[in-house]
Amino acid sequence: MLNLYNLNGKKYIYQLLICQLSIFFTGLLFVLLFVLNLDGWIDISDTIISIPLLFFYGILALWIGLFWKALSKITFSHSSSTRTIFQRWFLIPITAFCLIGAYTTHTLLLLHQGNNHFVIAFIPLLLAGILGVFTTSFFVAKLLSTIKDDEKLYLRSQKLLSELKEKFGTSPIKRIELSINMASGKSVASPTPDQQGFQVMGLMSKPWYDMSDLPGAKLLENSYEIIRQEALEAIENKAILQPYHYLGVNRGGWDSIELIEAGKKVEKNSLHFPKTVYLLENISTHTRLTDAALSVLKPGEVIKPHRDPDNFHITCHLGIVIPNKCGISVAGESRTWEEGKCLFFDSSYEHTAWNDSDTPRVVLLLIFYKPELTDIEKDFLQYVFIENFTDRMITSLEDHLVSQQR
């Protein structure tokens, strides 16, 4: 529960209750207007009142249905069978009953059937309100109890962490501390990657990688001066710097120069990086890369926390121009770039970057396939998810199979 609501769980639950009450009382207002109109107290068209009320019935049923479904998933998280029984035999019938009753009685009102309009109009909302209050109270009581237990657990864990730090230092418990910070909402990034796109099963999963995982990339650090010289010269040419747009992630202060896209060099930009591109092509023969770009983060800019959809790539940053007060966080662990040194990470984990200095931060950004992938797997991923040339994929697979049989 703590990893869902963190320490502000009570506040979120109260906000949900306020939303529910707001919707409920809004519905009561429209019903009251409808009844007053039928009884001759006000003169408003039935259509003006009934159309918003019809939408309200549907929204109320949908909202209650989603609310109960989410809460049942949380409450019965350790028992999928109990959750399924609750949703199928309790949640769905009650929601459907409330919705059908609401539309039935509303139809009667539109036809002006019945003598007591007030009673007829309030029957569906009364039933929905009683059922909603009863079930919501059950869930809220259970959630608040769980949040209270989680708060106690958090306090105990913080006390134990402090004692362990004093005795053994920070390093032996770094992962545990990061996990607790994420669960309590204090971490800047989540240490666990949620599946958002295609995932290759059986691959190693860890947020940070070392040079030993991609030994061919050592050539980057060995050739740092060459790369830096071409990068600085290219940056002076403002025409080839292009804004890099990542929807919802950056505000426009992120520029790049694409050198390799989908495994192919970008000719117009490669002219400014002849030695760098030659070096990258050489590295790709050992550790295949898909993309390469010079990445420039402007002063005062922040790349918001995000995660990429697939899990079969490793991202590499070679520090070119690294001012103070800038850094990157992956899975809640923050690091800083160093000029001439590489950082490797899995971008399927949540990550964020910032530049709080008054000068641009420049890195050479590379995307490699994870080394445990076979050549056939890399070809499949390349042609299906990057190039979409499935005919070439079959030819490539056949060539690999023939070569292996020999």
C-alpha positions as CSV (number, residue, x, y, z in Angstrom):
1,M,0.0,0.0,0.0
2,L,2.8,2.4,0.8
3,N,4.3,2.0,-2.7
4,L,1.0,3.1,-4.2
5,Y,-0.1,6.0,-2.0
6,N,3.2,6.7,-0.2
7,L,3.1,8.7,3.1
8,N,0.4,11.0,1.6
9,G,-2.1,8.1,1.3
10,K,-4.6,9.6,3.6
11,K,-4.7,12.9,1.6
12,Y,-5.4,11.0,-1.6
13,I,-8.2,8.9,0.0
14,Y,-9.9,12.1,1.3
15,Q,-9.6,13.6,-2.1
16,L,-11.4,10.6,-3.7
17,L,-14.2,11.0,-1.1
18,I,-14.6,14.7,-1.8
19,C,-14.8,13.9,-5.6
20,Q,-17.5,11.3,-4.9
21,L,-19.5,13.6,-2.7
22,S,-19.2,16.4,-5.3
23,I,-20.6,14.2,-8.0
24,F,-23.4,13.0,-5.8
25,F,-24.5,16.4,-4.7
26,T,-24.3,17.7,-8.3
27,G,-26.7,15.0,-9.3
28,L,-29.0,15.9,-6.5
29,L,-29.0,19.5,-7.7
30,F,-30.1,18.5,-11.2
31,V,-32.7,16.1,-9.9
32,L,-34.1,18.9,-7.7
33,L,-34.3,21.3,-10.7
34,F,-36.1,18.6,-12.7
35,V,-38.7,18.0,-9.9
36,L,-39.2,21.8,-9.4
37,N,-39.7,22.1,-13.1
38,L,-42.3,19.3,-13.2
39,D,-44.1,20.7,-10.2
40,G,-44.3,24.2,-11.8
41,W,-42.0,26.0,-9.5
42,I,-39.6,27.0,-12.2
43,D,-39.9,27.2,-16.0
44,I,-36.9,25.5,-17.7
45,S,-37.0,23.2,-20.7
46,D,-37.0,19.5,-19.7
47,T,-34.2,19.0,-22.3
48,I,-31.9,21.5,-20.7
49,I,-32.2,19.7,-17.4
50,S,-32.5,16.1,-18.5
51,I,-29.5,15.9,-20.9
52,P,-26.9,16.8,-18.3
53,L,-28.7,14.5,-15.9
54,L,-28.5,11.6,-18.3
55,F,-24.8,12.2,-18.7
56,F,-24.5,12.4,-15.0
57,Y,-26.0,8.9,-14.5
58,G,-23.6,7.4,-16.9
59,I,-20.6,9.2,-15.5
60,L,-21.6,8.3,-12.0
61,A,-21.9,4.6,-12.9
62,L,-18.6,4.6,-14.7
63,W,-16.8,6.5,-11.9
64,I,-18.1,4.2,-9.2
65,G,-17.3,1.2,-11.3
66,L,-13.7,2.3,-11.9
67,F,-13.3,3.4,-8.3
68,W,-14.4,0.0,-6.9
69,K,-12.4,-1.9,-9.5
70,A,-9.2,-0.1,-8.5
71,L,-9.8,-0.4,-4.8
72,S,-10.7,-4.1,-5.1
73,K,-7.4,-4.7,-7.0
74,I,-5.5,-3.0,-4.2
75,T,-7.5,-4.5,-1.3
76,F,-7.4,-8.1,-2.7
77,S,-3.9,-7.8,-4.2
78,H,-2.8,-11.1,-2.6
79,S,-5.8,-13.0,-3.8
80,S,-6.7,-12.8,-7.5
81,S,-9.6,-15.2,-7.1
82,T,-11.2,-13.1,-4.4
83,R,-10.8,-10.0,-6.5
84,T,-12.3,-11.7,-9.5
85,I,-15.3,-13.0,-7.5
86,F,-15.8,-9.5,-6.0
87,Q,-15.7,-7.7,-9.4
88,R,-17.8,-10.3,-11.2
89,W,-20.5,-11.0,-8.7
90,F,-20.7,-7.9,-6.6
91,L,-19.2,-4.9,-8.4
92,I,-20.6,-5.4,-11.9
93,P,-24.2,-6.3,-10.9
94,I,-24.6,-3.4,-8.4
95,T,-23.2,-0.9,-10.9
96,A,-25.5,-2.2,-13.7
97,F,-28.5,-2.2,-11.3
98,C,-27.9,1.4,-10.3
99,L,-27.5,2.5,-14.0
100,I,-30.6,0.6,-15.2
101,G,-32.6,1.9,-12.3
102,A,-31.5,5.5,-13.0
103,Y,-32.4,5.5,-16.6
104,T,-35.7,3.7,-16.0
105,T,-36.9,6.2,-13.4
106,H,-35.6,9.1,-15.5
107,T,-37.6,7.8,-18.5
108,L,-40.7,7.8,-16.3
109,L,-40.0,11.4,-15.4
110,L,-39.7,12.4,-19.0
111,L,-43.0,10.7,-19.7
112,H,-44.5,12.4,-16.7
113,Q,-45.7,9.1,-15.3
114,G,-46.5,8.9,-11.6
115,N,-47.9,11.4,-9.2
116,N,-44.9,11.9,-6.9
117,H,-42.1,13.2,-9.1
118,F,-39.8,13.9,-6.1
119,V,-39.9,10.3,-4.8
120,I,-39.5,8.7,-8.3
121,A,-36.5,11.0,-9.2
122,F,-34.7,10.2,-6.0
123,I,-35.0,6.4,-6.0
124,P,-32.0,5.7,-8.3
125,L,-29.7,8.2,-6.5
126,L,-30.8,7.0,-3.1
127,L,-30.0,3.4,-4.0
128,A,-26.7,4.3,-5.7
129,G,-25.8,6.5,-2.7
130,I,-26.5,3.8,-0.1
131,L,-24.6,1.2,-2.0
132,G,-21.8,3.6,-2.7
133,V,-21.4,4.8,0.9
134,F,-21.5,1.2,2.2
135,T,-18.9,-0.2,-0.2
136,T,-16.7,2.9,-0.1
137,S,-16.7,2.9,3.7
138,F,-15.6,-0.7,3.7
139,F,-12.7,0.0,1.4
140,V,-11.7,3.3,2.9
141,A,-11.6,1.8,6.4
142,K,-9.4,-1.1,5.2
143,L,-7.1,1.3,3.2
144,L,-6.6,3.7,6.1
145,S,-5.8,0.8,8.4
146,T,-3.2,-0.4,5.9
147,I,-1.7,3.0,5.4
148,K,-1.4,3.4,9.2
149,D,0.4,0.1,9.4
150,D,2.7,1.2,6.5
151,E,3.5,4.4,8.3
152,K,4.6,2.4,11.4
153,L,6.7,0.1,9.1
154,Y,8.3,3.1,7.5
155,L,9.3,4.6,10.8
156,R,10.8,1.3,12.0
157,S,12.7,0.9,8.8
158,Q,14.1,4.5,9.1
159,K,15.3,3.8,12.6
160,L,17.0,0.5,11.6
161,L,18.6,2.2,8.5
162,S,20.1,4.9,10.7
163,E,21.6,2.3,13.0
164,L,23.0,0.3,10.1
165,K,24.5,3.4,8.5
166,E,26.3,4.3,11.7
167,K,27.7,0.8,12.0
168,F,28.4,-0.2,8.4
169,G,28.2,2.9,6.3
170,T,25.9,3.7,3.4
171,S,27.2,1.3,0.7
172,P,25.9,-2.1,2.0
173,I,22.3,-0.9,2.3
174,K,22.1,1.5,-0.7
175,R,19.6,-0.6,-2.6
176,I,17.4,-1.0,0.4
177,E,17.5,2.7,1.1
178,L,16.6,3.5,-2.5
179,S,13.7,1.1,-2.4
180,I,12.3,2.6,0.8
181,N,12.7,6.1,-0.6
182,M,10.7,5.1,-3.7
183,A,8.0,3.4,-1.6
184,S,7.6,6.5,0.6
185,G,7.5,8.9,-2.3
186,K,10.9,10.6,-1.6
187,S,12.8,9.2,-4.6
188,V,13.1,11.2,-7.8
189,A,12.7,8.0,-9.9
190,S,11.2,4.6,-9.5
191,P,13.7,1.7,-9.2
192,T,11.3,-0.8,-10.9
193,P,10.5,-0.7,-14.6
194,D,6.8,-1.1,-15.5
195,Q,6.2,-2.8,-18.9
196,Q,5.1,-0.2,-21.4
197,G,6.1,-1.7,-24.7
198,F,7.6,-4.9,-26.2
199,Q,9.7,-6.8,-23.6
200,V,12.3,-9.5,-24.4
201,M,12.0,-12.2,-21.8
202,G,15.0,-13.5,-20.0
203,L,17.3,-10.5,-20.4
204,M,19.3,-9.1,-17.5
205,S,17.5,-6.3,-15.8
206,K,19.4,-3.7,-13.8
207,P,19.4,0.1,-13.9
208,W,23.1,0.7,-14.2
209,Y,25.7,-1.1,-16.3
210,D,29.5,-1.1,-16.3
211,M,32.1,-0.9,-19.0
212,S,32.7,-4.6,-18.6
213,D,29.1,-5.2,-19.9
214,L,30.0,-3.4,-23.2
215,P,33.7,-3.8,-23.6
216,G,33.7,-2.5,-27.2
217,A,32.6,0.9,-25.8
218,K,36.0,1.4,-24.2
219,L,37.1,2.8,-27.6
220,L,34.9,5.8,-26.8
221,E,36.9,6.8,-23.8
222,N,40.2,6.1,-25.6
223,S,39.1,8.4,-28.4
224,Y,37.6,11.1,-26.2
225,E,39.8,14.0,-27.5
226,I,38.9,13.3,-31.1
227,I,35.2,13.1,-30.3
228,R,35.3,16.3,-28.2
229,Q,37.1,18.3,-30.9
230,E,34.5,17.4,-33.5
231,A,31.6,17.9,-31.1
232,L,32.7,21.4,-30.1
233,E,33.3,22.5,-33.7
234,A,29.8,21.1,-34.6
235,I,28.1,23.0,-31.8
236,E,29.4,26.3,-33.1
237,N,27.4,25.6,-36.2
238,K,23.9,26.4,-34.9
239,A,22.2,25.2,-38.1
240,I,22.7,21.5,-37.4
241,L,21.5,21.7,-33.8
242,Q,17.9,20.6,-33.8
243,P,15.4,20.7,-30.9
244,Y,14.8,17.3,-29.5
245,H,11.1,16.8,-28.6
246,Y,10.0,14.1,-26.1
247,L,6.3,14.6,-25.4
248,G,5.7,15.5,-21.8
249,V,9.4,15.1,-20.8
250,N,11.1,18.3,-21.8
251,R,10.1,21.9,-22.3
252,G,12.2,22.6,-25.4
253,G,15.7,23.1,-23.8
254,W,17.1,19.9,-25.2
255,D,18.9,20.0,-28.6
256,S,20.6,17.2,-30.5
257,I,22.6,16.3,-33.6
258,E,21.6,12.9,-34.9
259,L,24.6,10.9,-36.2
260,I,23.1,7.4,-36.5
261,E,19.4,6.5,-36.7
262,A,18.1,2.9,-36.8
263,G,21.6,1.6,-37.4
264,K,22.3,4.0,-40.4
265,K,24.4,7.1,-40.3
266,V,22.8,10.4,-41.0
267,E,24.8,11.7,-44.0
268,K,24.2,15.4,-43.6
269,N,25.4,15.4,-40.0
270,S,28.1,12.8,-40.4
271,L,30.0,15.2,-42.6
272,H,30.8,17.2,-39.4
273,F,31.8,14.1,-37.5
274,P,33.9,12.0,-39.9
275,K,36.2,10.6,-37.3
276,T,33.5,10.1,-34.7
277,V,31.2,8.2,-37.1
278,Y,34.0,6.0,-38.3
279,L,34.8,5.2,-34.7
280,L,31.1,4.4,-34.0
281,E,30.9,2.1,-37.0
282,N,34.0,0.3,-35.8
283,I,32.5,-0.1,-32.3
284,S,29.2,-1.3,-33.8
285,T,31.0,-4.3,-35.3
286,H,31.7,-5.5,-31.8
287,T,28.7,-4.2,-29.8
288,R,25.9,-3.3,-32.2
289,L,24.4,0.2,-31.7
290,T,21.1,1.5,-33.1
291,D,21.4,5.2,-32.5
292,A,23.9,7.9,-31.8
293,A,23.5,11.6,-31.2
294,L,25.2,14.6,-29.7
295,S,22.9,15.6,-26.8
296,V,22.9,19.2,-25.5
297,L,20.9,20.1,-22.4
298,K,20.6,23.9,-22.0
299,P,21.2,25.7,-18.7
300,G,18.4,25.5,-16.2
301,E,16.7,22.7,-18.0
302,V,15.2,19.5,-16.6
303,I,14.3,16.3,-18.4
304,K,11.3,15.0,-16.5
305,P,11.2,11.5,-15.1
306,H,10.2,9.0,-17.8
307,R,11.0,5.5,-19.0
308,D,11.3,4.1,-22.5
309,P,9.1,1.3,-23.7
310,D,11.5,-1.5,-24.4
311,N,14.0,-3.4,-22.3
312,F,16.5,-4.6,-24.9
313,H,18.7,-1.5,-25.1
314,I,21.5,0.0,-23.1
315,T,22.0,3.7,-23.2
316,C,25.5,5.2,-23.0
317,H,26.5,8.8,-22.3
318,L,30.0,9.9,-23.0
319,G,30.6,13.2,-21.1
320,I,31.9,15.9,-23.5
321,V,31.2,19.2,-21.6
322,I,30.1,18.7,-18.1
323,P,29.5,21.8,-15.9
324,N,28.8,21.7,-12.2
325,K,25.3,21.2,-10.8
326,C,24.1,18.7,-13.4
327,G,23.4,15.1,-13.1
328,I,21.2,12.1,-14.0
329,S,19.1,9.8,-11.8
330,V,18.2,6.2,-12.9
331,A,16.0,4.1,-10.7
332,G,16.4,6.6,-7.8
333,E,20.2,6.5,-7.9
334,S,21.8,9.8,-8.9
335,R,25.2,10.1,-10.6
336,T,27.1,12.8,-12.4
337,W,28.8,12.7,-15.8
338,E,32.6,13.1,-16.1
339,E,34.3,14.4,-19.2
340,G,35.8,11.6,-21.1
341,K,34.0,8.9,-19.1
342,C,30.9,6.8,-20.0
343,L,27.8,6.1,-18.1
344,F,25.7,3.1,-19.0
345,F,22.0,2.5,-18.0
346,D,18.8,0.8,-18.9
347,S,16.3,3.4,-20.1
348,S,13.3,1.1,-19.4
349,Y,13.9,2.2,-15.7
350,E,12.6,5.6,-14.8
351,H,15.2,8.2,-15.3
352,T,15.6,12.0,-15.2
353,A,18.3,14.5,-15.8
354,W,19.0,18.1,-15.0
355,N,21.3,21.0,-15.7
356,D,21.3,23.6,-12.9
357,S,24.4,25.4,-14.1
358,D,24.7,28.4,-16.4
359,T,26.4,26.6,-19.3
360,P,25.2,23.8,-21.6
361,R,25.8,20.1,-20.8
362,V,27.0,18.1,-23.7
363,V,27.2,14.3,-24.0
364,L,27.5,11.8,-26.8
365,L,24.4,9.6,-26.5
366,L,24.6,6.1,-27.8
367,I,22.0,3.3,-27.8
368,F,23.3,-0.3,-27.9
369,Y,21.5,-3.6,-28.0
370,K,22.0,-5.6,-24.8
371,P,25.0,-7.9,-25.4
372,E,23.2,-11.2,-24.4
373,L,20.9,-10.8,-27.5
374,T,21.9,-13.1,-30.3
375,D,22.5,-11.7,-33.8
376,I,19.2,-13.3,-35.0
377,E,17.4,-11.6,-32.1
378,K,19.0,-8.3,-32.9
379,D,18.0,-8.6,-36.6
380,F,14.4,-9.4,-35.6
381,L,14.1,-6.5,-33.3
382,Q,15.8,-4.2,-35.8
383,Y,13.6,-5.0,-38.7
384,V,10.3,-5.4,-36.9
385,F,10.4,-2.6,-34.3
386,I,12.9,-0.1,-35.9
387,E,12.9,-0.5,-39.7
388,N,9.8,-2.5,-40.4
389,F,11.4,-4.3,-43.3
390,T,10.2,-7.8,-42.6
391,D,11.3,-9.2,-46.0
392,R,14.9,-8.2,-45.2
393,M,14.5,-9.8,-41.7
394,I,13.7,-13.2,-43.3
395,T,16.7,-13.0,-45.6
396,S,18.9,-12.1,-42.7
397,L,17.6,-14.9,-40.5
398,E,18.2,-17.4,-43.3
399,D,21.8,-16.1,-43.8
400,H,22.5,-16.5,-40.1
401,L,21.1,-20.0,-40.0
402,V,23.1,-21.1,-43.0
403,S,26.3,-19.7,-41.5
404,Q,25.6,-21.4,-38.2
405,Q,25.0,-24.8,-39.9
406,R,28.3,-24.5,-41.7
